[in-house]
Amino acid sequence: MSAGKIGRRTFLQASASGMAALSMAHRTTGAVEVTATSKPALLGGEPMRKEPFPSWPQIDERYEKMWQEVLEKRGWCRLNGDYVERFEAEYAKTIGSRFCLAVANGTSALIASLNALGVGPGDEVLVPPYTFVATINAVLLQYALPVFVDTDRETFQMDASEVEALITERTTAMIPVHLGGNVVDMDTLSAVSKKRNVPIIEDACQAHFAEWRGKRVASLGDTGCFSFQVTKNLCSGEGGAMLTDREDLIERAGSFHTNGRPWRETSGFSYVRNGSNLRMTEFQGALLFEQLPRVEAQSQIREQNAAHLTKRLEAVPGIYPEKTYEGTTRNAYHLYMFRYDAEAFGGLSRDRFREALSAEGIPSSPGYTPLNGQPFLKEALYSRGFLNVYGKAAIDGYFERMACPKNDRLCTEAVWFTQNMLLGPQQDMDDIADAIERIYANAKALMA
């Protein structure tokens, strides 16, 4: 790994002359000399780093002990154990909500929320086009229409300023996604929600411990949803949670998630509504309960490293780290996201840029594709069930109004780093920045 960084002034001076080599004294890292003009690894040079980034998920001997305890007690289901309830109580307290319902996964949390709010056939739900597909699938499973709100490219979040204009008499909920751990403009959304009486389901599946004006996300809307899938900042392989301050919603969601039994009843065969089985197991509950204390310390490490990386990358022409809104008091950094401008790199494509990054030992992702243009959406909406509810003319008109041009552009620019890459020493951030600077300085050669 490299053991220093290119000076900001030197880098900017070099950038001013286009693709000119950065003039600076070389540095030494172990046996590898690294200079601004050193050959990129993709062209045969030494990689910027050879050590892997921190692995994920991280394990501890305490987790094994708790799993053994659950195993031996034989109370593997939440109906005859207590770890899920213990986690629910602690997580509600941690987030700042009255109630927490632990469920099988983040998708289940969204489905439970939609059912608790009574969203169904004929309804519309406002969603972002830049999110994991589960946000959309949960709406489709209710035979409701997902109405896409275009993206703010600078923050990667749903553009809250466009929400009110998309509300119709059919709009029954909105699902803002705190994408990558960043936070949507909740002031604007809360004002629209109150004015138009449209409930908010916060999709905080990637935003554990993120905050808006000092309050943790998932405590700001009518419900808030988390995922504990294996990549998440708090994880149990699979798992999720729905949080709310509303007693009526926890009663409805709690009943729905256990096949329509009255909420809090653990036996008997009486039912108060339709439902599904979305229950979390005691194994997941125990693992999450034991992991919860580590999340704060790791969150601080990610924030510190992200701040350092942003400071470095802001000096690179054509690299635009995600911005946050004024009300965002904490970004959870499940992802570190930035926009890549190929023109600033002399026309070097994003694919080639990422290939060069990978050769330097820096893995990355191109992020999401536009969900409003995915083939699965037409297949779903032109299915017999949706056509029976809405009719062909309405579905034809739906696709005519679902354009999201800002999001289309973002999907050609985005580059992501995953949260585990932010858990090492600050030097790891310098390795990332040094690699990007090396690619910038050698962009013309990389295009050959």
N, C-alpha and C positions, 0 to 999 in steps of 0.2 A: 504493500500500500504506500501511497505517497505520504510525505511527511511535511507538508507545508502547503501554501497556496499562492496563486498568482496575485500580485498586488492589484487592488482595484484600479488605481490610477494607471498602472502599466497596461492593464487589460483594456481599459477604455481608450487609451491612446492608440493601442493596436487596432481596436475595433473601428476607430474612426477612419482607418485606411482600408476598409473593406475586409478582405480575407487575408490581409497581411499577417505575417508571423508575429507573435507577441515577442517583443524584445525584453528579455530578462535573463538574469543569471540562472543557470540550471540548478536544480535541486537534486538531492540524492536520497533515495529511499532504499535502504538495504543495498542490494547490488545493482539496483536499477536507477539509472539517471533519467530524470524527467525534466524536460524543458518545454517551453511554449511551442517550439517547433519540432518536438520529438514526434516520431512516426506513430500514427494511430495503430492500435493493436489490429484493427481490421486490415491494415496494409502491411502487417508483419512486425510491428513494434511490440514492446513489452506492454502487457495489460496494465492499466492504472491500478488494479487491485486483483489479487488472486485468492484472497480469503473470502469465504461466504459471509453474507450478512447474518445477523442473529436469526436462529431458526424459530419456527412457530408451528404449533403451540408450544408453550413452555410448561414443563412439568415439575412437580415437587413431590417428595416422598409423602407429604401430608395427604395428597390426593389419593394415593394408593391406600393409605390407612383408612380414609373415610369410605372409599369404595368397598373395602373389606368389611367395614362395619355394616354398611347397607346390605352387602351380600349375606352376611351371617344372620342379620335380623330377619331376613326374608321378606321385608316389607318393601318390595321393589316398586310397587305401584303407589302413586300418591294417595290412593284411597286407604292404604294401611301403613303409611309411613309419615314422617314429619319433616323431612329435609326440604321438600318443595315448599311447604308452608313457611318454614323458617327463612328460606331464601326470599319468598314473596314479601314477608314482613320487613326484612333487612333492605331489600332492593327498593321497596316503596319509600322507606325512610331515606335512603341514599339519594334517590332522585328527587324527593320532595313531593310525592303524591300520596293521597290517602290509601289507594288500593293498588295492588299488583296481582295480576293473574299470570302465572307461569304456564306456558304452552309448549307444544312440540317444536315449533320453529317460528321464525319471524313472519312467514306467510300466514301461519295460523293466527298470529296476533292481529294481522290485518283483517283476516276473515272474521274473527271474533268481534272486532270493532265494527265492521260493516254490518254484521248481523245484529249487534246490540243497538245500532242506530236505525235498523229497519231498512237498510238500503236493499233494493230489489229490482225486478224487471220494470223497465220503463224509466228508471232513474238515470241521472248523469252524475259522474264523479270527476272532479278536476284533478288531474295528475300531471307530473312532468314527463317529458319524453326521454329525459336523460336520467335513467335509474335502472336498477335491476328489474328484470321482467316480473318478479313476484308482485310488485306494486300494481301492475296492470292485470296480472292473472287473478288476483284477489277480487278485483272489480268485475272481471268477466265471469267469474264463478257465481256471482250474484245476478247474472244476466242484466247488469247495468252497463251503461256506455262510459268508457274512459274518455274524457275530453282533455286534450293535451294543451298545456300552457307552455309557451315557448321559454327558452332558457336564457338567463343572464350569463353571457359568456365569461365575464370577468370573475364571477363567483362560482360558476358551474351549477347554480341553484335555479329552481323555478323562479321566473320573473314575476314577483308578487304584484308589480304594477299592472300586469295584464289580466289578473284574475277576475276582477269585477266585471269586465266587459264580456266575459265568457259565461257568466251565470245566467241561467234560464229558469223558467218555472219548474223544470225537471231536475235542477241541481239539488242534490240531497247531501253532499259532503265534498270536502276537498282533502287531498292527501299530499301535503308538501313533504318532500324528502330532504332530510338534512344530509345531502350527498357528500360522502367521503369524510364525514365528521364536521364539515362546515355547517353553517346555520342559515336557513332561509330568513328573509325579512319578515319576522314574526309580528312586528308592529303593524305593518300594512295588512297582513293576512288577518290578524285579530280584529282590526277595525272593519274589514270587509265582512268577516264572519258575523260580527255583531250586527252590522247594518243590514245584511241580507239574510240573516238567520240560517247560515250554512255552517254546520259543524265542521271542526277540524280534526282530522286523524293525522297526528304527526308520525311519519315514518322515520324513526330515529335508529333504524337497524344498523347504520354505520356510524352512529354518533354517541357512543357511550361517554357520558360525563361532559359533553359539549354544553355550552351555556349561552343564553340570550339574556342580556342585562342582569346577569348574576343568578338567573334561574336555570336549572338544568332542563334541556330539551326533553320532550315527552311528558312534561308537567304543565305545558302551556296551552294545549288544545283540549278538546273534549276527551280524546284518548291519545295515548302515545304508544308506539310499538318498537320493540327491540328484537334483534336477532342475536343468538349466541352460537351461530354456525362457526365452524372451525377456524375461519380466517379472522373472525371478529375480535375486537380488543378485549372483550370478555367472552369466553367461548366454552362450549361443552360438546363439541362435535356437531350437534343440532340442538335446537332449543330456542325459545323466544319468550317474550313477556308483553302483556298489554297493561298499561297504567292509566288510571283515571282518578279524578276527584269525585265523580258522580256515582252515588250509590245505585241509581237505577241501571247504569251501564255495567257496573261490575256484576250486578245480579243477573242481567240478561246474558252477558258474555260468559260468566261463570257457568250458568246453566247450559248455554249452547255448547261449551267446550267439553261437557261431559254427558252428551247425548240427551240433553233436555231435562235431566234431573234437576230438582230444586237446588240452587247453589248452596253449598256447604253440607248437603246430605251425601253421605258416603255409602249408603246401602239402600235397599228397597227398589221397587219397580214402579214408582209413580213418576210421571213426567209432566212438565208444565209448558213445554214448547218443543219444536223440532230442534235437532242439534246434530253434533258430530262428536267424534272422539279426538280431541286435540290435547290430551293431557300430557304433561311432562312426567318423566320417570323420576324415581327417587335417586337414581344414579346421577342423572343430570343435575338435579337439585342440590345434591351433596357437593358435586364438583364446582358448581357455580357459587355456592355458599362459601366454600373454602377459598376460592380464587378472588372473591370480591375485594378483600383488603389490599391486593396488589395493584388494582387498577389505577388508583390515584397516583402512586409513585411512577408507574410507567407512563401515565398521561403527561406528567411533568417532563419526563425525559423526551417524549415525542415533541412536545411544544418547544422545548429549548433547541432541539436539533432542527426542527422545522424553521424556527426563526433564524438560525444561523445559515441554513441552506438557502432560505429566501434572500437573505442579505447578499449572499454570494451570487445567486442566479440573477438577481435584479441588475447586475452589472453586465450580463450577457445579452447582446442585441438579439432579438427574436425569441427570447425566453420570457414568458409572462406567468409568474406564479399566481395561483388563485388569490383573489382578494376576499376580504370579509366585510360584511356590513358593519356600520357603526355600533349597532346593538350587540354584536357578537363579542361576548366577553371570554369565550373559550372555544377554540376549534379542537375537536377530538383527534384529528389527523388519522382517521382510519386509512385514508389515502393522502399522499402528497401529490397534488395535481398542478399541472402547468400547461399553458398553450405554447405550441411550437410553431414559429413562423418560418416556413421553408425559404421564403424570399430573402429573409435576413441572413440565411445561411447559403446564399448564392444559388438557391434552387435545389439544395439537397433535400430529397423527399423525407417525409416523416419515417417511412419504413426504413430507409437507408440510415437515417439518424439513429433510430432504435437499434438497428443491426450493429452500428458502430459502438453504441453504448454497451450492448451486450458483450461485444468483443473486449471491451475495457473492464468487464466484470461487474457491470451495472445492469441488472435486469429491470425491465419496464413493461408497461402495458399501454396499448393504444386506447383503452377505455371502451365505453359503450358505443353501440351503433344506434341510429334513431329508431326508437320503438314505434313511433307513429307510422313508419314506413316498412315495418317488418311484415313478411308474408303471413305469419301466423294470425295477425290481426284481421286481415280480410277473410281468412279461413274461418275464424271464430264468428265474425259478424255476419257473414253470409251463410252461416249454418242454419239449419231448420229452426232451432230454438230461437235465435235472435230474429230471424225473419218473421216468425210467428208473433213475436212481441212488437217489433218496430215496423215491419214492412220493408220491402225492397227500396221504395223511393226514399225513405228516411235514412237507410243505410247508405245509399248512393250519395245523398246529400251530406252525410256525416264525413265521408272521406274527402269531399270537396272543401271542407272547412278545417281540416286538421293540419294544415301546413305550419311548420315551425322552422323558418329559415335560419334563425340564429343558432338553433340547436344543430341543424344540418351542418353548419359551418364548424361549430365546436367539435363535432364528431370527426372532422378531418384534421383538427389541430391538437387534440388532447394527448397528453402523456402522463402516466401515473407511476408513482412508486408506492409500494405497499407499506403498511404500518410497521412491520417488523424491521424494515430498513432504517427506521428512525430510532431504534432502541439501543444502538451501539454507541461508541464514543463519538465526540464531535469530529474526529478525524475521518470517520466514515462519510460525513457530509462534505468534507473537503475533497475526498476521493470522487464523489459524485460531481461536484462542481468542477474539479480539475479535468475530469473526463469530458464534460460538456465543453469546457473552454478549449481543450485539445481538439475536439471535433470541429468546433467553430473555426479554429485557426487553420485547420486542414480540410475544410469543407470542399474546396475545389478538387483536391486530390482524391477525396472520397467519392466524388461523382464520376471519376474516370472509369 
